[in-house]
């Protein structure tokens, strides 16, 4: 019987969505639906092996009467195990809150999808809660519901940010019905957390081709569904769970010289020397010094991204390591007429170029510290900073070669210490 009721409910909501009605003339598209972020910003993060309640809020200057909604979210089901949906203050007295949970394989991780439908009901006090007068009398933010998860104790996910996103699979997803039940509001903009700029905490998510097709699930309602829209627009904000970092028990990350003080310039200089001379520079305790070099907590060390992240910590403007987007960008290393240039859509930091044989060169970009040496049949050239220097997004000539040379590899990093792909173009 419960299944039949749920199925009938979805049919009714589907018929509502297909109506061609328009919203009230005085509707102001000032709505936002926001998934919270647990453990972010200044917090140390959420500990693994614990239960968390991730809130969803509705934010508005004013609201007409809300009668029902259909929300859908997605999450990494390897990192988070869905437990329950718990109603917030908005749903007090509502008639129905129905949800279904599915987990899909075939992706990089297990994909969890949660579909939630709420109905205020004709005799429900919940429908009165959302009147314009009460919103204005209380607050511009109302707690809709909590998503209860268990955070995995798998150490693969320590020091990771696990996104929980609004998710679209068809035209009826993430829709609010209002006024009473004759009108609907759909997505207008969709945002994600911007960890690199505290003055601009959210950035809009837009597909690369600028269109939202049926395989674009986290950018808003599909373009093909816009014909069915009515008179309301909602800004959606993705959220997630920021999992705490587990520190090594026998070494402090950033203390490369093992003097019990992390992130000194002497640590940075020692790590920079590693990229020129190799592991022979770690003369105190090689294994501990290597582990201490994983400053960006990506479990790949040492890399130029670790060197760059150490620089950001010393300069006082790092972002949380769990917010670094590794391998999301590519740097093209262009060789043209004996000039080496770096081309990227993002600002770049520490960069290592390795050439076959001994070469002659001159630097074309002198803001960075530059170290180089010929050793074991290779010339290694490192650009790194002890200030706030960067290769700005775009194309930057960095080296003039004295003669044609064989560039074996390039390892670069984003300005904030994220790893990037490198592609050599001759």
LUMLUMVO-717326 format. One record per residue (C-alpha): residue number from 0; residue in three letters; x, y, z. Coordinates in nm, 3 decimals. Layout:
BEGIN
(NUM,ala,(X,Y,Z))
...
This chain:
BEGIN
(0,unk,(0.000,0.000,0.000))
(1,unk,(0.284,0.243,0.088))
(2,unk,(0.451,0.172,-0.245))
(3,unk,(0.123,0.236,-0.429))
(4,unk,(0.080,0.568,-0.247))
(5,unk,(0.434,0.675,-0.331))
(6,unk,(0.388,0.580,-0.695))
(7,unk,(0.057,0.771,-0.713))
(8,unk,(0.226,1.073,-0.554))
(9,unk,(0.497,1.079,-0.818))
(10,unk,(0.238,1.056,-1.096))
(11,unk,(0.050,1.351,-0.948))
(12,unk,(0.370,1.557,-0.915))
(13,unk,(0.468,1.462,-1.268))
(14,unk,(0.133,1.585,-1.400))
(15,unk,(0.179,1.908,-1.205))
(16,unk,(0.518,1.962,-1.365))
(17,unk,(0.379,1.920,-1.715))
(18,unk,(0.124,2.199,-1.672))
(19,unk,(0.188,2.520,-1.862))
(20,unk,(0.082,2.756,-1.583))
(21,unk,(0.292,3.055,-1.497))
(22,unk,(0.380,3.188,-1.154))
(23,unk,(0.233,3.487,-0.975))
(24,unk,(0.323,3.822,-1.126))
(25,unk,(0.479,3.939,-0.800))
(26,unk,(0.712,3.637,-0.769))
(27,unk,(1.067,3.740,-0.686))
(28,unk,(1.330,3.477,-0.776))
(29,unk,(1.511,3.517,-0.446))
(30,unk,(1.508,3.155,-0.333))
(31,unk,(1.810,2.942,-0.249))
(32,unk,(1.839,2.578,-0.149))
(33,unk,(2.168,2.507,0.022))
(34,unk,(2.334,2.183,0.131))
(35,unk,(2.554,2.249,0.432))
(36,unk,(2.929,2.195,0.455))
(37,unk,(3.046,2.003,0.760))
(38,unk,(3.404,2.045,0.884))
(39,unk,(3.503,2.315,0.634))
(40,unk,(3.680,2.650,0.665))
(41,unk,(3.855,2.683,1.003))
(42,unk,(3.736,2.346,1.141))
(43,unk,(3.977,2.053,1.167))
(44,unk,(3.726,1.843,0.975))
(45,unk,(3.486,1.559,1.045))
(46,unk,(3.641,1.254,1.207))
(47,unk,(3.614,0.922,1.030))
(48,unk,(3.398,0.644,1.170))
(49,unk,(3.132,0.887,1.298))
(50,unk,(2.772,0.976,1.214))
(51,unk,(2.692,1.322,1.077))
(52,unk,(2.374,1.516,1.004))
(53,unk,(2.415,1.722,0.688))
(54,unk,(2.152,1.999,0.676))
(55,unk,(1.962,2.139,0.380))
(56,unk,(1.831,2.494,0.419))
(57,unk,(1.597,2.712,0.219))
(58,unk,(1.697,3.078,0.215))
(59,unk,(1.472,3.360,0.094))
(60,unk,(1.372,3.720,0.160))
(61,unk,(1.009,3.609,0.129))
(62,unk,(0.820,3.299,0.023))
(63,unk,(0.473,3.214,-0.098))
(64,unk,(0.305,2.908,0.050))
(65,unk,(0.502,2.591,-0.032))
(66,unk,(0.288,2.283,-0.082))
(67,unk,(0.531,2.014,-0.198))
(68,unk,(0.880,1.952,-0.328))
(69,unk,(1.091,1.690,-0.498))
(70,unk,(1.463,1.702,-0.413))
(71,unk,(1.737,1.473,-0.541))
(72,unk,(2.101,1.463,-0.427))
(73,unk,(2.407,1.252,-0.505))
(74,unk,(2.711,1.153,-0.298))
(75,unk,(3.016,0.927,-0.297))
(76,unk,(2.877,0.605,-0.151))
(77,unk,(3.227,0.470,-0.087))
(78,unk,(3.298,0.757,0.153))
(79,unk,(2.949,0.813,0.296))
(80,unk,(2.684,0.557,0.391))
(81,unk,(2.330,0.693,0.386))
(82,unk,(2.135,0.622,0.706))
(83,unk,(1.818,0.834,0.718))
(84,unk,(1.637,1.158,0.635))
(85,unk,(1.532,1.361,0.939))
(86,unk,(1.274,1.645,0.899))
(87,unk,(1.375,2.000,0.991))
(88,unk,(1.159,2.285,1.120))
(89,unk,(1.007,2.354,0.777))
(90,unk,(0.853,2.007,0.767))
(91,unk,(0.697,2.023,1.113))
(92,unk,(0.340,1.901,1.072))
(93,unk,(0.379,1.805,0.706))
(94,unk,(0.173,1.512,0.590))
(95,unk,(0.433,1.310,0.399))
(96,unk,(0.808,1.283,0.356))
(97,unk,(0.893,0.997,0.123))
(98,unk,(1.244,0.904,0.013))
(99,unk,(1.421,0.635,-0.184))
(100,unk,(1.794,0.561,-0.187))
(101,unk,(1.990,0.389,-0.464))
(102,unk,(2.359,0.313,-0.519))
(103,unk,(2.501,0.281,-0.870))
(104,unk,(2.828,0.115,-0.973))
(105,unk,(3.023,0.173,-1.294))
(106,unk,(3.170,0.508,-1.186))
(107,unk,(3.509,0.594,-1.034))
(108,unk,(3.338,0.544,-0.697))
(109,unk,(2.999,0.410,-0.596))
(110,unk,(2.738,0.678,-0.670))
(111,unk,(2.463,0.722,-0.413))
(112,unk,(2.142,0.896,-0.523))
(113,unk,(1.873,1.002,-0.278))
(114,unk,(1.525,1.109,-0.399))
(115,unk,(1.303,1.295,-0.149))
(116,unk,(0.943,1.411,-0.188))
(117,unk,(0.752,1.615,0.070))
(118,unk,(0.382,1.713,0.080))
(119,unk,(0.242,1.966,0.325))
(120,unk,(-0.118,1.845,0.293))
(121,unk,(-0.443,2.040,0.295))
(122,unk,(-0.484,2.034,0.672))
(123,unk,(-0.119,2.057,0.766))
(124,unk,(0.026,2.325,0.990))
(125,unk,(0.340,2.294,0.779))
(126,unk,(0.177,2.473,0.488))
(127,unk,(0.105,2.770,0.714))
(128,unk,(0.465,2.777,0.839))
(129,unk,(0.588,2.886,0.497))
(130,unk,(0.364,3.190,0.456))
(131,unk,(0.528,3.519,0.360))
(132,unk,(0.439,3.687,0.690))
(133,unk,(0.602,3.418,0.905))
(134,unk,(0.923,3.410,0.701))
(135,unk,(0.958,3.786,0.739))
(136,unk,(0.878,3.768,1.111))
(137,unk,(1.139,3.504,1.189))
(138,unk,(1.447,3.450,0.969))
(139,unk,(1.551,3.433,0.607))
(140,unk,(1.686,3.077,0.653))
(141,unk,(1.472,2.775,0.739))
(142,unk,(1.598,2.425,0.811))
(143,unk,(1.432,2.186,0.563))
(144,unk,(1.582,1.851,0.664))
(145,unk,(1.896,1.661,0.766))
(146,unk,(2.070,1.386,0.571))
(147,unk,(2.223,1.138,0.814))
(148,unk,(2.541,0.963,0.695))
(149,unk,(2.808,0.743,0.841))
(150,unk,(3.158,0.863,0.745))
(151,unk,(3.384,0.578,0.635))
(152,unk,(3.685,0.483,0.845))
(153,unk,(3.878,0.388,0.528))
(154,unk,(4.199,0.592,0.552))
(155,unk,(4.195,0.641,0.176))
(156,unk,(3.944,0.919,0.240))
(157,unk,(4.124,1.097,0.525))
(158,unk,(4.189,1.460,0.443))
(159,unk,(3.935,1.457,0.158))
(160,unk,(3.635,1.678,0.085))
(161,unk,(3.341,1.459,-0.015))
(162,unk,(3.087,1.657,-0.221))
(163,unk,(2.714,1.612,-0.169))
(164,unk,(2.543,1.765,-0.471))
(165,unk,(2.197,1.836,-0.596))
(166,unk,(2.138,1.592,-0.882))
(167,unk,(1.916,1.601,-1.191))
(168,unk,(1.806,1.290,-1.380))
(169,unk,(1.477,1.414,-1.528))
(170,unk,(1.254,1.722,-1.550))
(171,unk,(1.083,1.656,-1.218))
(172,unk,(1.396,1.665,-1.003))
(173,unk,(1.465,1.951,-0.758))
(174,unk,(1.132,2.126,-0.805))
(175,unk,(0.924,2.319,-0.551))
(176,unk,(0.545,2.354,-0.592))
(177,unk,(0.379,2.659,-0.438))
(178,unk,(0.092,2.897,-0.435))
(179,unk,(-0.095,2.654,-0.349))
(180,unk,(0.032,2.376,-0.577))
(181,unk,(-0.052,2.558,-0.901))
(182,unk,(0.297,2.689,-0.970))
(183,unk,(0.645,2.551,-0.964))
(184,unk,(1.001,2.677,-0.922))
(185,unk,(1.305,2.518,-1.086))
(186,unk,(1.679,2.580,-1.087))
(187,unk,(1.810,2.915,-1.206))
(188,unk,(2.177,2.888,-1.102))
(189,unk,(2.384,2.614,-0.939))
(190,unk,(2.693,2.688,-0.727))
(191,unk,(2.974,2.494,-0.563))
(192,unk,(3.215,2.597,-0.288))
(193,unk,(3.510,2.806,-0.403))
(194,unk,(3.795,2.719,-0.166))
(195,unk,(4.056,2.942,-0.329))
(196,unk,(3.899,3.284,-0.266))
(197,unk,(3.742,3.360,0.075))
(198,unk,(3.598,3.684,-0.066))
(199,unk,(3.402,3.485,-0.326))
(200,unk,(3.301,3.167,-0.139))
(201,unk,(3.087,3.013,-0.416))
(202,unk,(3.136,2.979,-0.791))
(203,unk,(2.871,2.892,-1.048))
(204,unk,(2.890,2.547,-1.206))
(205,unk,(2.851,2.559,-1.585))
(206,unk,(2.917,2.273,-1.833))
(207,unk,(3.213,2.327,-2.066))
(208,unk,(2.990,2.347,-2.372))
(209,unk,(2.752,2.589,-2.200))
(210,unk,(2.446,2.364,-2.240))
(211,unk,(2.288,2.140,-1.977))
(212,unk,(2.222,1.807,-2.149))
(213,unk,(2.081,1.485,-2.008))
(214,unk,(2.430,1.361,-1.912))
(215,unk,(2.500,1.680,-1.712))
(216,unk,(2.361,1.587,-1.372))
(217,unk,(2.491,1.855,-1.131))
(218,unk,(2.441,2.177,-1.327))
(219,unk,(2.064,2.232,-1.297))
(220,unk,(1.753,2.137,-1.485))
(221,unk,(1.816,2.016,-1.840))
(222,unk,(1.777,2.271,-2.118))
(223,unk,(1.521,2.039,-2.278))
(224,unk,(1.302,2.077,-1.967))
(225,unk,(1.292,2.457,-1.973))
(226,unk,(0.976,2.460,-2.185))
(227,unk,(0.793,2.308,-1.889))
(228,unk,(0.911,2.570,-1.642))
(229,unk,(0.677,2.804,-1.462))
(230,unk,(0.732,3.130,-1.282))
(231,unk,(1.000,3.059,-1.022))
(232,unk,(1.378,3.030,-1.010))
(233,unk,(1.591,2.873,-0.735))
(234,unk,(1.966,2.904,-0.674))
(235,unk,(2.107,2.568,-0.564))
(236,unk,(2.426,2.538,-0.358))
(237,unk,(2.615,2.210,-0.341))
(238,unk,(2.772,2.109,-0.008))
(239,unk,(2.955,1.815,0.142))
(240,unk,(3.161,1.667,0.422))
(241,unk,(3.519,1.774,0.490))
(242,unk,(3.701,1.473,0.640))
(243,unk,(3.979,1.544,0.889))
(244,unk,(4.341,1.470,0.812))
(245,unk,(4.514,1.190,1.001))
(246,unk,(4.861,1.302,1.098))
(247,unk,(5.149,1.049,1.093))
(248,unk,(5.219,0.933,1.447))
(249,unk,(5.597,0.957,1.425))
(250,unk,(5.661,1.271,1.217))
(251,unk,(5.516,1.619,1.176))
(252,unk,(5.424,1.702,0.818))
(253,unk,(5.626,2.000,0.696))
(254,unk,(5.918,1.932,0.930))
(255,unk,(6.153,1.821,0.653))
(256,unk,(6.472,1.871,0.856))
(257,unk,(6.321,1.699,1.163))
(258,unk,(6.401,1.980,1.408))
(259,unk,(6.048,1.969,1.555))
(260,unk,(5.949,2.294,1.383))
(261,unk,(5.734,2.258,1.071))
(262,unk,(5.716,2.488,0.772))
(263,unk,(6.034,2.687,0.810))
(264,unk,(6.218,2.833,0.513))
(265,unk,(6.496,2.584,0.586))
(266,unk,(6.240,2.305,0.532))
(267,unk,(6.141,2.457,0.200))
(268,unk,(6.503,2.495,0.085))
(269,unk,(6.578,2.133,0.177))
(270,unk,(6.274,2.006,-0.013))
(271,unk,(6.369,2.220,-0.314))
(272,unk,(6.717,2.068,-0.310))
(273,unk,(6.560,1.721,-0.325))
(274,unk,(6.429,1.793,-0.677))
(275,unk,(6.782,1.870,-0.795))
(276,unk,(6.993,1.620,-0.599))
(277,unk,(6.749,1.343,-0.507))
(278,unk,(6.698,1.152,-0.181))
(279,unk,(7.063,1.190,-0.085))
(280,unk,(6.969,1.527,0.070))
(281,unk,(6.771,1.346,0.342))
(282,unk,(7.061,1.257,0.569))
(283,unk,(6.885,1.242,0.910))
(284,unk,(6.614,0.978,0.863))
(285,unk,(6.527,0.931,0.497))
(286,unk,(6.192,0.755,0.554))
(287,unk,(6.065,1.013,0.805))
(288,unk,(6.183,1.306,0.596))
(289,unk,(6.003,1.167,0.293))
(290,unk,(5.679,1.125,0.488))
(291,unk,(5.714,1.477,0.627))
(292,unk,(5.722,1.610,0.271))
(293,unk,(5.358,1.518,0.195))
(294,unk,(5.243,1.868,0.279))
(295,unk,(4.932,1.860,0.058))
(296,unk,(4.821,1.524,0.203))
(297,unk,(4.761,1.355,-0.134))
(298,unk,(4.976,1.049,-0.041))
(299,unk,(5.202,1.114,-0.341))
(300,unk,(5.533,1.257,-0.224))
(301,unk,(5.753,1.442,-0.269))
(302,unk,(5.611,1.639,-0.563))
(303,unk,(5.639,1.998,-0.681))
(304,unk,(5.283,2.034,-0.550))
(305,unk,(5.413,1.955,-0.199))
(306,unk,(5.684,2.217,-0.244))
(307,unk,(5.429,2.471,-0.363))
(308,unk,(5.186,2.395,-0.081))
(309,unk,(5.466,2.441,0.173))
(310,unk,(5.531,2.781,0.019))
(311,unk,(5.165,2.877,0.060))
(312,unk,(5.169,2.771,0.427))
(313,unk,(5.484,2.974,0.496))
(314,unk,(5.331,3.275,0.317))
(315,unk,(5.015,3.240,0.525))
(316,unk,(4.755,3.187,0.251))
(317,unk,(4.702,2.810,0.215))
(318,unk,(4.366,2.652,0.147))
(319,unk,(4.261,2.330,0.317))
(320,unk,(4.435,2.030,0.165))
(321,unk,(4.104,1.849,0.123))
(322,unk,(3.988,2.131,-0.105))
(323,unk,(4.272,2.096,-0.355))
(324,unk,(4.146,1.969,-0.691))
(325,unk,(4.424,1.741,-0.809))
(326,unk,(4.463,1.667,-1.181))
(327,unk,(4.166,1.884,-1.271))
(328,unk,(4.384,2.101,-1.499))
(329,unk,(4.657,2.058,-1.760))
(330,unk,(4.971,2.259,-1.835))
(331,unk,(5.094,2.252,-2.193))
(332,unk,(5.474,2.271,-2.213))
(333,unk,(5.533,2.427,-2.553))
(334,unk,(5.872,2.404,-2.730))
(335,unk,(5.905,2.650,-3.018))
(336,unk,(6.228,2.779,-3.167))
(337,unk,(6.424,2.675,-2.856))
(338,unk,(6.186,2.863,-2.624))
(339,unk,(6.005,2.671,-2.349))
(340,unk,(5.664,2.817,-2.254))
(341,unk,(5.402,2.709,-2.002))
(342,unk,(5.038,2.736,-2.106))
(343,unk,(4.753,2.680,-1.860))
(344,unk,(4.406,2.800,-1.769))
(345,unk,(4.508,2.833,-1.403))
(346,unk,(4.791,3.003,-1.216))
(347,unk,(5.092,2.773,-1.173))
(348,unk,(5.353,2.738,-0.901))
(349,unk,(5.665,2.526,-0.853))
(350,unk,(5.776,2.360,-1.178))
(351,unk,(6.051,2.108,-1.256))
(352,unk,(6.192,2.060,-1.609))
(353,unk,(6.417,1.761,-1.681))
(354,unk,(6.631,1.750,-1.999))
(355,unk,(6.835,1.470,-2.149))
(356,unk,(7.208,1.550,-2.130))
(357,unk,(7.379,1.873,-2.034))
(358,unk,(7.221,2.185,-2.181))
(359,unk,(7.276,2.558,-2.188))
(360,unk,(6.986,2.788,-2.108))
(361,unk,(6.883,3.127,-1.980))
(362,unk,(6.575,3.207,-1.774))
(363,unk,(6.305,3.423,-1.932))
(364,unk,(6.102,3.453,-1.612))
(365,unk,(6.304,3.570,-1.315))
(366,unk,(6.044,3.622,-1.041))
(367,unk,(6.102,3.268,-0.911))
(368,unk,(6.401,3.117,-0.737))
(369,unk,(6.576,2.893,-0.989))
(370,unk,(6.793,2.592,-0.909))
(371,unk,(6.961,2.371,-1.166))
(372,unk,(7.223,2.099,-1.193))
(373,unk,(7.356,1.840,-1.435))
(374,unk,(7.364,1.496,-1.274))
(375,unk,(7.344,1.136,-1.394))
(376,unk,(7.304,1.236,-1.758))
(377,unk,(7.022,1.485,-1.693))
(378,unk,(6.985,1.861,-1.652))
(379,unk,(6.725,1.942,-1.389))
(380,unk,(6.583,2.295,-1.362))
(381,unk,(6.350,2.394,-1.079))
(382,unk,(6.138,2.708,-1.051))
(383,unk,(6.007,2.770,-0.697))
(384,unk,(5.910,3.066,-0.482))
(385,unk,(5.975,3.189,-0.130))
(386,unk,(5.719,3.464,-0.183))
(387,unk,(5.388,3.484,-0.374))
(388,unk,(5.527,3.442,-0.724))
(389,unk,(5.330,3.246,-0.983))
(390,unk,(5.305,3.178,-1.354))
(391,unk,(4.977,3.352,-1.426))
(392,unk,(4.707,3.178,-1.630))
(393,unk,(4.781,3.204,-1.999))
(394,unk,(5.109,3.146,-2.185))
(395,unk,(5.440,3.231,-2.018))
(396,unk,(5.785,3.188,-2.181))
(397,unk,(6.018,3.052,-1.910))
(398,unk,(6.340,2.926,-2.075))
(399,unk,(6.557,3.009,-2.374))
(400,unk,(6.764,2.707,-2.479))
(401,unk,(7.111,2.758,-2.620))
(402,unk,(7.046,2.475,-2.868))
(403,unk,(6.772,2.220,-2.938))
(404,unk,(6.737,1.980,-2.646))
(405,unk,(6.531,1.676,-2.549))
(406,unk,(6.282,1.764,-2.274))
(407,unk,(6.220,1.434,-2.093))
(408,unk,(5.955,1.550,-1.846))
(409,unk,(5.786,1.842,-1.676))
(410,unk,(5.623,1.836,-1.333))
(411,unk,(5.427,2.147,-1.247))
(412,unk,(5.174,2.242,-0.981))
(413,unk,(4.884,2.476,-0.935))
(414,unk,(4.947,2.792,-0.735))
(415,unk,(4.773,2.649,-0.428))
(416,unk,(4.960,2.318,-0.433))
(417,unk,(4.730,2.104,-0.645))
(418,unk,(4.878,1.855,-0.889))
(419,unk,(4.820,1.908,-1.262))
(420,unk,(4.871,1.705,-1.578))
(421,unk,(5.166,1.805,-1.798))
(422,unk,(5.165,1.771,-2.176))
(423,unk,(5.477,1.840,-2.384))
(424,unk,(5.405,1.998,-2.724))
(425,unk,(5.686,2.031,-2.978))
